[in-house]
Amino acid sequence: MPINITMPALSPTMEEGTLAKWLVKEGDTVKSGMIIAEIETDKATMEVEAVDEGKIGKIMVPAGTEGVKVNAVIAVLLEEGESAADMKAPASAPAKAETAPVPKPASSQPPLTPAQAGASIGKSASVAPDPRLRGDERSSNGARIMASPLAKRIAANQGIDLKALKGSGPHGRIIRRDVESAKPGAAQPVQGGAPMTADGLILPQILDDRVYAPDTYELKPLDGMRKTVAKRLTQSFMQVPHFPLNIDITLDNLLESRAAINAAAPKDVKISVNDLLIKACALALIDEPDCNASFTDQGIAYHKHANISVAVAIDGGLITPVIFKAEGKGLAEISEEMKDLAARARERKLKPQEYMGGTFSISNLGMFGIKSFASIINPPEGMILSVGAGDKRAVVDEKGNVVARTVMTVTLTCDHRVIGGAEGAKWLAAFKRYVETPEAMLL
């Protein structure tokens, strides 16, 4: 029987994607392992391989379609001897579906679920009851609107007016698919409180004409990356108890060592300050293993290696490619790996296993002149280091003399469920030691 090719989940957090390009057309013969399409996720553009052999009978989702849900049927594959006449309408649960393998997250804590986000917000925010959740919803002519409890709940969460919908269930009852397929025009401001998304996040109503006149702004829809970053960081900030620790570090020895290393290195090798900081972070995590940890429902996961996530700004958001086992890598290897990851990150060509599985993050805004800042933790990691600019400051040396030194301020943001103030301070002391005496990294 024909095989339904479905939208693959190319990462554990993927819920939908854009079918960017078809590399085959209807009637083409495909073999197992052949690249048939390109999918744009919230983080990268991925290639989709065929799992089975056959002929493309029909393409259900045209190239360029955005918001294609995971497991939605995107094409139908005909096996040997089958024709278009054998095809039927895609079932909701196809007996046989071709999908790309789902990578498992390298970290020990599963991604936060929409239910978890909603539960947290439910405890911390007070939202007035929505009349659409009650059974007395009435149309304009006074007739009672028939809708299933699930349909009412989804409509309330998404700000959809049931009065604008026509039910497809028994006796005209509004059911789940009617709400999920509702046009944007059916959405109305929620009475008694701001509307909430399906994952429980409250949506601010800044587009109310009383706040901004319609002709005073240009609205640009959120892309997949913006949506994912907004959701994950909101969940992190609301659910993870953050606390910051600040320290000033003298950079003069590090800068001298970097200059000497680059002078002695081959022409194609150039070590950056960030490369040295990545190495220092990794070694400090090995020195203070209690800080190389993640909080999970089952317990605290203590990681055996220092996998350093490095924040890279790209068009439309932020991504954190990972330098795995950084504690055992040389500076030249870290530098080469980081350049490759950053270049492919900006092209959205990273694979999920290249930006997942970090145990610690570093974000450097020093090149923009930012002196100090505090970052939001990237779950399930337990800490993130924010690096400010190094500048000349007056400091008192060991002899009591006021001298000029190059100093940078760093802020360590910690997950208090995993790391206490004392543990975070010990890690900062170890990091400071490696930065101020860089020769210690060679031992």
N, C-alpha and C positions, 0 to 999 in steps of 0.2 A: 504494500500500500504506500501511497505518497508519504514523504517525510516532511514534517513541518520544521523549518529552520527558524529558530527563535532568537530574540535579542539576548546575547549572552551577558552574564554578570562578570565583567572583566576585573572587578575588584570587590572586596567584601562590603564596601560602603556604597557601591553603585546601585541606584534605584531606577535611573533612566539615562538615556544617552541620545546622541545625534547620529543618525545613519548618514555619515558624511559622503561616502562614495561607494558605489557598486563597481567591483572589478570584473564582474561577469554580467551577462544579459540573458534574457529568457531564451531557452533553447541550447545554451552552452552546456557542454559536458564538464563536470568537475570530478576531481579525484580527491581522496583523503589527503589532508595536509595542504591542499591548494588554498591560497589566499583569495577569498571571495569578496571581502568588503572591508571598509575602514570605518571604525566607530569612534566618535569623539565622546570621551567621558568628561567628568568634571575636572580631571587632572591631566589627561593626555589623549593623544590619538593612537588607537590600537588597531592592529590588523586582526581579522577574524579568519580562522582556517576552517575548511570543510572537514567534517568528521566522517561522513559517508560519501560513497560514490553515486553518481547519477546525473540526471539532466535537470537544469533549472526549468521547472514547469511554469512558475509564475512568481513575479516579484510583487510582494504585498505592500511593501513600504518603499516609496521612491527615495532616491538619494536626496540628501538635504533636509530630510524630515527631522525636526527636533522633538525632544520629549518622548521618545519611544521607550515605553516601560520594559523593564527586564522581563524576559519570558514571553513577550508579545511575538506573534508570528510575523516574520519579516519576508519570508519566501517559502516556496514549496518545491521540494526536490522529488523528481520522478525517478523511480528505480527502473532497471532494465525491463523492457516490455510494456511499460506503462505510458499512458498518454494523458493529455489534458482532460479527457473525459473522465478519468479516474479520480480527479481532484474533487474534494468536497470543501465546504466552508470550514475554515480552521476551527477546531473545537477548543473549548476553554482549557481542557487538559489533554493535549495530544498524547496518543499512545506512544509515539516515538518522536523525539525531538532532537535536533542537532544543536548542540551548544558548545561553546568554548569552555575549557576547564576553568573552574573558579579558583584563583590562588588563595591559599590560606594565609591569614595574617601572621607575620613572623612574631608579633608581640603576643604576650600572654593574656591580655585583656581584650575581650570582644568589643567591637564598636558599640557606642551608646545607641539604644533603640529609641524610636519615637515615643514608645510607651514610658521609658525611663525619663525622657525629657519632659513629657507631659506631667508625670507624677511629681517631678521636682517643682515645676512651675505651679502646679496645683497647690502645693504647700506654701509657696511664698507669695502668690499673687491672689488678689480677691477680684473675681470677675462675676458680675451680676448674672443671675440665671437668664438664659435666653428663652423667650416664649416659644421659640420653634421646637424646643425639646418637650413641650407639654402636649397633651393629647387634645387640647381644645383649639388647635390651629384652624382658622377659618378663612375661606376665600372672601373676595369682595362682596359676593352675593349672600354671604352668611352660611354657605354650605361648609360642612366640616371637611378639611383636607385629609385624605387617607394616605398615610405614609408609614413605612416600617420604622421601628425604633432606630435601627442602624442608619437608615436614610436621614432621619431627623438629626441624629448625632453628627453625621458627616456634613450635612447642610449647615448646622450651627457652627461647626469648626471652620468651615470654609467661607462663611458669610454668604450663603446662597439662600435666596428667598423661595420657599416652597411654593408660594402662590404663583410663581412664574413657570413652574414645571408641570409637565403632563406625564402622568404615571403610565407605565407599561405593564404593571403587575395586574393581578386579578382584580376585576371591578374598578380598573383605573387607579389602583394603589401605586403610590410613588415608592420605588424600591432603590436599592443602592446604585444600580447602573444608571438610573435616571439622574441622580445627583452627580455622579462622577462624570457624566457626559454633558452636564449643564454648560451652556455658553457663558462666557464672562459677563454678559449683560444681565444674567440672572443673579449676580452677586450684589448684595446690598449691605450697607453698614449694619453691624450687629447692634441690636438694641440692648442697652444696659451694660455695654462694655466693648472693648476693642475686639475685633475678630481674631480667631486663633487659627493657625495652620494645622494640618493633619498631624504634625509632630508635636503640637502643643505650644508652639512659640507664638507669643502675642505680636500682632502686626500693628505698628503705629499708623494712625490714619492721617498722615501728613498731607494727603491729597484732597482733604476736605477743602472746599472753596473758601471756608472761613479762615483757613491757615495760609494757603498759597493760591492766588488767582490762577486759573488754568493757563493763561497766556504768559506766565512769568517763569516757566521752567520747561525743559525738554526731558521727557521720560525715556530712559533707556532700560529695557527689560533686563532682568538678571539672567546671566548665563549660568551654566551648570556649576562652574567653579565658584562664582560669587555666592550662589545658594549654599553650596557645601561648606565653604569657609564660614559664612554667616551662621549656619546651623551648628557646626562643630564648636566654634569659638564661643557662641552664646551658651551652649550646653556646658562647655568647660568652665566658663566664668561663673555660671550659676550653680554648678554642681560640685566643683572642686574648690576646697578652701585654700586660696592662694595666700602666701605671704612673701614679701620681698626682703632681701638682704643686700646691702650696698657696701662696696669697698673700693678704695683707690689703689691703683697699681702703677708702679714706675716702669716705663717702657724702654729706657735708654739702653740697657744691656741687651734687650731683645732686638732692638733696631740695629745695634752694632753687630750682633750675631747674624742677623738676617743678611746684612750687607756683606759680611765675610763669606757666608754660605753661598750667596748668589755669585760672588766674585770667583769662587772656586768651582762652581757647578758648570756643567756643559751649557752651551749657548741656548739650547732648547728648554732648559730648566730654570724657572724663576719662582722662588718661594715667596709667598705673600705673608703678611702679618696674620691674616685669617688662617692660613695653613698651620702656622705655629700655634695659634690659639686652639685650633681643633685638636692638635696633638696634646697640648697642655690639658685640655678638658678630659681627653681620654685617659691620660695617665693619672689625673686627679681622681677619676672615677674608680680606677683600679686600686689606688691608695685608700679610698674611702668607699668600700663596696656597699655599705649601708645606704649610700646615696644613689647607687645605680639600680633603682628599683621602681616597680609599678604597683599600683593598688588594684586589686581584683576582688570580686565577691568571694572568691575561695581563699584568699590570703594575699600576702605581699610577695610578688615575684622579684627575686634578686637575680639580676642578669649576670652571666658569666663573662660577657664581653662588652666593651664600650662601643656602641653603635651610635655615632654622632650625626644627628639630623641637622642640616644646615639650611637656614631659611634663605630662599632665593625668590626675589620679586620678579614676577612675570606679568604680561598683559592680562588684566582681568583678575588678578589675585596673587596668591602666594603658594609656593610648594616647597617641601623640605626633603630633598634627596639625602640619602644616608651614606655615610662613610662607615662601612661595617668593619668591626674589629680594628678600630683606629689605633688602639694601644700598641698593636704589633706592626704598624706600617711606618715606613720611613717618610720623611718630609717630601721627598721627590714623588713618591707614590701617591701620597695624599694630595699633593698639588695637581698632578696629572689627572687623578680621578675626579677631583673637584671641578676642574675646568671642563672635563667631558660631561659630567652630570649637569652643571650649570648651563652649558650650551644646549644640551638636549632638553633640559627643563624649559627653557625659553621657547623652544620649538614644539613643546608639548609632546615629546617623543619618549618620555620616560615610561618604563614598565612599572606596574604596581609594586613589584618586589624591590624596586630601586628607591621608592619614596615611603615605604612602610617598613616597620620593624626597628625604628630607632629607639634608643633607651634614654636619650638626652638630646636637647636642642640648643643651638646657638644662633642668635640673631644679631647681626652686626650692622649698625647704622652710623658707625663712626665716619665712613666716607662721605656722609651727607652733613657732617658737622654737628650731629646730635650728641650732646654731652652725656646725657643719661636718660634712661627710659626703663619701663618694666613691661615685659611681654606676658601674654596669656599662655598658660601651659598647654602643650599639645598632647592630649591624652592618647595612649595610656602612660606616657612618659611622666616621671616624677618631678623633673626640674627643667628649666630653660634659662639660659644665660643671655642677658642683654648687654651688648658691648657698645660703649660710647666712644667718642673721638678722643684721641690722644692730643693733648696740647701742653704748651709750656706753662708751668705753674711754679710759684715760689714755694719751696719746701725747706724744712730744717733738716740738715744732714746729721750724721752720727756725732760730729764735733760741735753741733749747736750753731753752725753757720747757715744763713739763709742762702740757698742756691737755686738755680733754675733747673728743673727736671721736666721731662716729658711724662705726663701722668694721664691715665685714662680711668674713668669710672665704669665699673661693671655692676649689674644688678642681677642677682640670682633669685628667680621666682620659684618657690617650692610648693609642692602638694603636701599640706600639713597632715594628711592621713598617712603619709609614708615617711616624711622627713621632718624632723623637729628642728628648732632653731640651732641647737648645738651641732647637729649633724651637718646642716647647711653651712654653718660657720667653719667647721673643720674642712669641708670640701673647698670653700673659698680660700682658706689658708694654704691648702695644697696647690690649688690653681695659681695663687699668687707666687708661691715659691718657684714653680716651674717657669712662670713668665719672667720673673725678676732675675732668675738664675737659669737661663735657657740651656746651659751646658748640662744641667741635671736631666734633660730629656734624652741625652745620649747615653745615660748609664743603663 
